[in-house]
Amino acid sequence: MKRISILVCPQALASSVAIPLEMISAADTIHRIKNHQRQPSLALKTVARDASTLLAMSGGLLLQPTANLTDNTQNTMVFIPALWGNPRAAVRQLPEAAAWLRQQYAGGASICSVGTGSYFLAEAGLLDQRPATTHWRYFDDFQAHYPAIKLERKKFITHKDRLYCTGSVNAVRDVMLHFVEQLFSSAVADEVARHFTHELKRSYESFLLAADPQDSHHDELIIKIQEWLQKNYPREINMQALSVHFGLNVRSFNRRFRQAANQTPVEYLQEVRISQARDLLKLSNLSIAEIAFAVGYHDVSYFTGLFQRLHSVTPKAYRRLVRTKMFKVANQAN
């Protein structure tokens, strides 16, 4: 059974605890329903210094932890919440967390911090010489106190060697969908996305998470091809001609692309085009046919069928859904 723990402490933002807890729990339920499975396939715990005492979190929410930091049970995944107020003060108040995190990581756990929760990973020394991010307000403080860490100020998500950092509570949803797909399947991740986000597919950030860069994306030629596809997606693209353009035969082109991107060139192009189509459906008043043409599909029926296959809804239904969830402030005359 997979074991997942969420570290909790008094300064933790309740939302950054609830989001991983609820999304993973929902994924397990969906998985069990799809597979006619009665028993849960994973165990979820909230871990604190003392599980016998109610913990008053940021905002006054009371939480009863379910495990102590002295528990040596090995986890599959560990989540560290965002912190309200001075993050270094929170770390100093829970010094035993550093040893626990090092133990979990050494045992094979993937660890994800939310916002300033990255201070716990930094204090444990796990982020040295690795990329990381944190809440933007603490960039300077983080870099000053942990100079050995490669702070990524322009990224909301960083990951390397099973260590993930997000720059905000919102960004953790993308990472959670990535983890759900790892733990269960892409179908379960899509279902969770429909329940927990206004988008019906993982965002571009989560597509970047789909393959660990140390395993797959050192192929500079394929990176160039991906960049070319991102710039030229509205054009009519012949993959055979594209492979020749980049000096590869078709077989090598497809093999190298799949090895690097974990998908075929056609699948990658479809994702780029459909991602652009989602933005147009959400933000423009173009017709479905006009959007199809704008992203490179001259056959609106094919575009509609592809969109529905990837998202389980038609473009029209997607537009209706995302627009009902957009927050708008109407201008009012005095």
C-alpha positions as CSV (number, residue, x, y, z in Angstrom):
1,M,0.0,0.0,0.0
2,K,1.2,3.5,-0.9
3,R,1.6,5.8,2.1
4,I,1.3,9.6,1.8
5,S,1.9,12.0,4.7
6,I,1.4,15.7,5.0
7,L,3.6,17.6,7.5
8,V,1.5,20.0,9.7
9,C,2.6,22.7,12.1
10,P,0.9,25.7,13.7
11,Q,1.8,28.2,11.0
12,A,0.6,26.0,8.2
13,L,-2.0,27.4,5.8
14,A,-5.0,25.1,6.0
15,S,-5.6,25.3,2.2
16,S,-2.2,23.9,1.4
17,V,-2.9,20.9,3.7
18,A,-6.5,20.4,2.4
19,I,-5.7,20.5,-1.4
20,P,-3.2,17.6,-1.4
21,L,-5.4,15.7,1.1
22,E,-8.6,16.1,-0.8
23,M,-7.2,15.6,-4.3
24,I,-5.4,12.4,-3.4
25,S,-8.4,11.1,-1.4
26,A,-10.7,11.9,-4.4
27,A,-8.3,10.1,-6.8
28,D,-8.3,7.0,-4.6
29,T,-12.1,7.0,-4.5
30,I,-12.4,7.4,-8.3
31,H,-9.8,4.7,-8.8
32,R,-11.7,2.3,-6.6
33,I,-15.0,3.0,-8.3
34,K,-13.5,2.5,-11.8
35,N,-11.9,-0.8,-10.7
36,H,-14.8,-2.1,-8.4
37,Q,-12.3,-2.1,-5.5
38,R,-13.6,-1.8,-2.0
39,Q,-10.4,-1.2,0.0
40,P,-8.4,2.0,-0.4
41,S,-5.1,1.6,-2.3
42,L,-3.2,4.2,-0.2
43,A,-3.0,5.5,3.4
44,L,-3.1,9.2,4.1
45,K,-1.7,10.7,7.3
46,T,-1.2,14.2,8.8
47,V,2.1,14.2,10.7
48,A,3.0,16.5,13.5
49,R,5.3,16.7,16.5
50,D,2.5,15.3,18.8
51,A,-0.5,13.5,17.3
52,S,-2.3,13.4,20.6
53,T,-2.9,17.1,20.7
54,L,-5.3,19.3,18.6
55,L,-3.2,21.6,16.4
56,A,-4.5,25.1,15.8
57,M,-3.4,26.0,12.3
58,S,-3.1,29.4,10.6
59,G,-6.6,31.0,10.7
60,G,-7.6,29.1,13.8
61,L,-8.6,25.8,12.2
62,L,-8.2,22.9,14.6
63,L,-6.6,19.7,13.2
64,Q,-6.1,16.4,14.9
65,P,-2.9,14.9,13.4
66,T,-2.8,11.2,12.8
67,A,0.9,10.4,13.2
68,N,4.0,11.7,15.1
69,L,7.3,12.7,13.6
70,T,8.9,9.9,15.6
71,D,6.9,7.4,13.4
72,N,9.5,5.7,11.2
73,T,7.0,4.4,8.6
74,Q,8.4,5.0,5.1
75,N,6.2,7.1,2.9
76,T,5.7,7.1,-0.9
77,M,5.1,10.8,-0.9
78,V,5.4,13.7,1.6
79,F,3.8,17.1,1.3
80,I,5.0,20.2,3.2
81,P,2.4,23.0,3.5
82,A,2.8,26.7,2.9
83,L,3.5,28.8,6.0
84,W,1.9,32.0,7.2
85,G,4.3,34.6,8.6
86,N,8.0,34.2,9.1
87,P,8.9,30.7,7.6
88,R,12.3,30.5,9.3
89,A,10.5,30.9,12.7
90,A,8.3,28.0,11.8
91,V,11.3,25.9,10.9
92,R,13.0,26.7,14.2
93,Q,9.9,25.7,16.1
94,L,10.0,22.2,14.5
95,P,13.7,21.3,14.3
96,E,13.0,17.5,14.3
97,A,11.3,17.9,10.9
98,A,14.7,18.1,9.1
99,A,15.8,14.7,10.2
100,W,12.4,13.2,9.4
101,L,12.4,14.6,5.9
102,R,16.0,13.4,5.3
103,Q,14.9,9.9,6.5
104,Q,11.9,9.9,4.2
105,Y,13.8,11.1,1.2
106,A,16.6,8.5,1.8
107,G,13.9,5.8,1.9
108,G,12.7,6.8,-1.6
109,A,9.9,9.2,-0.9
110,S,9.0,12.0,-3.3
111,I,8.7,15.3,-1.4
112,C,6.7,18.4,-2.4
113,S,6.7,21.7,-0.6
114,V,4.0,24.4,-1.1
115,G,5.1,28.0,-1.1
116,T,7.3,28.8,1.9
117,G,7.2,25.2,3.0
118,S,10.4,24.9,0.9
119,Y,12.2,26.4,3.9
120,F,11.8,23.0,5.6
121,L,13.5,21.2,2.6
122,A,16.2,23.9,2.6
123,E,16.9,23.5,6.3
124,A,17.1,19.7,5.8
125,G,19.8,20.3,3.2
126,L,17.9,18.4,0.6
127,L,17.8,21.3,-1.9
128,D,21.5,22.1,-2.0
129,Q,22.7,22.3,-5.6
130,R,19.2,21.7,-6.8
131,P,16.5,24.0,-8.3
132,A,13.8,25.3,-6.0
133,T,11.3,28.0,-5.7
134,T,9.2,29.6,-2.9
135,H,6.7,32.4,-2.4
136,W,7.8,35.5,-4.2
137,R,7.8,37.6,-1.1
138,Y,10.6,35.6,0.4
139,F,12.9,35.2,-2.6
140,D,15.6,37.5,-1.2
141,D,15.5,36.0,2.2
142,F,15.5,32.4,0.9
143,Q,18.5,33.1,-1.4
144,A,20.4,34.9,1.4
145,H,20.0,32.1,3.9
146,Y,20.4,29.2,1.5
147,P,23.0,30.3,-1.2
148,A,23.7,26.7,-2.2
149,I,20.2,26.3,-3.6
150,K,19.5,27.3,-7.2
151,L,16.5,29.6,-6.7
152,E,14.2,29.8,-9.7
153,R,12.5,33.1,-9.4
154,K,10.6,32.9,-12.7
155,K,9.1,29.4,-12.1
156,F,6.0,28.4,-10.1
157,I,7.1,24.8,-10.1
158,T,10.5,23.2,-9.8
159,H,11.4,19.5,-9.6
160,K,14.5,17.4,-9.6
161,D,15.4,14.1,-8.1
162,R,12.0,13.5,-6.4
163,L,12.0,17.0,-4.8
164,Y,9.3,19.4,-5.9
165,C,8.7,23.0,-4.9
166,T,5.7,25.2,-5.8
167,G,5.6,29.0,-5.5
168,S,2.0,29.2,-4.5
169,V,-1.0,27.3,-3.2
170,N,-2.6,27.5,-6.7
171,A,0.4,25.9,-8.4
172,V,0.2,22.8,-6.1
173,R,-2.9,21.7,-8.1
174,D,-0.8,21.1,-11.2
175,V,1.7,19.1,-9.2
176,M,-1.1,17.1,-7.5
177,L,-2.5,16.1,-10.9
178,H,0.9,14.9,-11.9
179,F,1.1,12.8,-8.8
180,V,-2.4,11.4,-9.3
181,E,-1.4,10.3,-12.7
182,Q,1.8,8.7,-11.3
183,L,-0.2,6.9,-8.5
184,F,-3.2,5.9,-10.6
185,S,-3.7,6.8,-14.2
186,S,-4.2,9.7,-16.7
187,A,-7.9,8.9,-16.7
188,V,-8.1,9.3,-13.0
189,A,-6.1,12.5,-13.2
190,D,-8.5,13.9,-15.8
191,E,-11.5,13.1,-13.6
192,V,-9.8,14.8,-10.6
193,A,-9.1,17.8,-12.8
194,R,-12.7,18.1,-13.7
195,H,-13.6,18.2,-10.0
196,F,-10.9,20.5,-8.7
197,T,-9.9,22.9,-11.4
198,H,-11.7,25.1,-14.0
199,E,-9.6,23.5,-16.7
200,L,-10.4,20.1,-18.0
201,K,-6.8,19.0,-18.6
202,R,-3.5,19.5,-17.0
203,S,-2.0,22.9,-17.7
204,Y,1.3,23.4,-19.6
205,E,3.1,23.4,-16.2
206,S,2.0,19.9,-15.5
207,F,2.9,18.7,-18.9
208,L,6.4,19.9,-18.1
209,L,6.2,17.6,-15.1
210,A,5.2,14.6,-17.1
211,A,8.8,13.4,-17.5
212,D,11.7,13.9,-15.2
213,P,14.3,16.0,-17.1
214,Q,17.2,13.8,-16.0
215,D,15.5,10.8,-17.6
216,S,14.3,12.2,-20.9
217,H,14.9,15.8,-21.9
218,H,18.6,16.1,-22.7
219,D,18.0,15.8,-26.4
220,E,18.7,19.3,-27.6
221,L,17.6,18.5,-31.2
222,I,14.2,17.4,-29.9
223,I,13.9,20.6,-27.8
224,K,14.5,22.6,-31.0
225,I,11.8,20.6,-32.8
226,Q,9.4,21.2,-29.9
227,E,10.2,25.0,-30.0
228,W,9.6,25.0,-33.7
229,L,6.2,23.2,-33.3
230,Q,5.2,25.7,-30.6
231,K,5.9,28.6,-32.9
232,N,4.4,27.1,-36.1
233,Y,1.5,25.1,-34.8
234,P,-1.1,27.0,-36.8
235,R,0.6,25.9,-40.1
236,E,-0.2,22.7,-42.0
237,I,2.7,20.5,-40.7
238,N,4.0,17.4,-42.5
239,M,5.9,15.3,-40.0
240,Q,8.0,13.6,-42.7
241,A,9.0,16.9,-44.1
242,L,9.8,18.2,-40.6
243,S,12.0,15.3,-39.9
244,V,14.0,15.9,-43.1
245,H,14.2,19.6,-42.2
246,F,16.0,18.7,-38.9
247,G,18.2,16.1,-40.6
248,L,16.5,12.9,-39.4
249,N,14.8,10.1,-41.2
250,V,11.2,9.5,-40.1
251,R,12.0,6.4,-38.0
252,S,14.8,8.1,-36.0
253,F,12.7,11.3,-35.7
254,N,9.7,9.4,-34.1
255,R,12.0,7.2,-31.9
256,R,14.0,10.2,-30.5
257,F,11.0,12.3,-30.0
258,R,9.2,9.6,-28.0
259,Q,12.3,8.9,-25.9
260,A,12.7,12.6,-25.1
261,A,9.1,13.8,-24.7
262,N,7.4,10.5,-23.8
263,Q,4.9,10.9,-26.6
264,T,4.8,11.0,-30.4
265,P,5.4,14.2,-32.4
266,V,1.7,14.2,-33.5
267,E,0.6,13.8,-29.9
268,Y,2.8,16.7,-28.8
269,L,1.5,18.9,-31.7
270,Q,-2.1,18.0,-30.7
271,E,-1.4,19.1,-27.1
272,V,0.1,22.4,-28.2
273,R,-2.9,23.1,-30.5
274,I,-5.6,22.1,-28.1
275,S,-3.9,24.1,-25.3
276,Q,-4.1,27.2,-27.5
277,A,-7.7,26.3,-28.4
278,R,-8.6,26.2,-24.7
279,D,-7.3,29.7,-24.2
280,L,-9.3,31.0,-27.2
281,L,-12.5,29.2,-26.1
282,K,-12.1,30.9,-22.7
283,L,-11.0,34.4,-23.7
284,S,-12.2,35.0,-27.2
285,N,-15.6,35.2,-29.0
286,L,-14.4,33.4,-32.0
287,S,-16.6,30.6,-33.3
288,I,-15.6,27.0,-32.9
289,A,-14.8,26.8,-36.6
290,E,-12.6,30.0,-36.4
291,I,-10.8,28.6,-33.4
292,A,-10.2,25.3,-35.1
293,F,-8.7,27.1,-38.1
294,A,-6.6,29.4,-35.9
295,V,-4.9,26.4,-34.2
296,G,-4.2,24.5,-37.4
297,Y,-7.3,22.4,-38.0
298,H,-9.2,23.1,-41.2
299,D,-11.7,20.3,-40.5
300,V,-13.9,21.5,-37.6
301,S,-15.5,18.1,-37.2
302,Y,-12.0,16.6,-36.6
303,F,-11.1,19.3,-34.2
304,T,-14.3,18.8,-32.2
305,G,-13.8,15.1,-32.1
306,L,-10.2,15.4,-31.0
307,F,-11.1,18.0,-28.3
308,Q,-13.8,15.8,-27.0
309,R,-11.6,12.7,-27.0
310,L,-8.9,14.6,-25.0
311,H,-11.3,16.4,-22.6
312,S,-14.5,14.3,-22.5
313,V,-16.5,17.4,-23.5
314,T,-17.1,19.3,-26.7
315,P,-15.4,22.7,-27.3
316,K,-18.8,24.4,-26.9
317,A,-19.4,22.7,-23.5
318,Y,-15.9,23.6,-22.4
319,R,-16.4,27.2,-23.3
320,R,-19.7,27.3,-21.3
321,L,-18.1,25.7,-18.3
322,V,-15.0,27.9,-18.0
323,R,-16.9,31.1,-18.6
324,T,-19.4,30.4,-15.9
325,K,-16.4,30.1,-13.5
326,M,-14.6,33.3,-14.6
327,F,-14.8,36.1,-12.0
328,K,-15.8,39.4,-13.5
329,V,-16.4,42.9,-12.0
330,A,-18.9,44.9,-14.0
331,N,-18.2,48.6,-14.4
332,Q,-20.9,50.7,-12.8
333,A,-21.8,54.3,-13.5
334,N,-21.9,56.6,-10.6
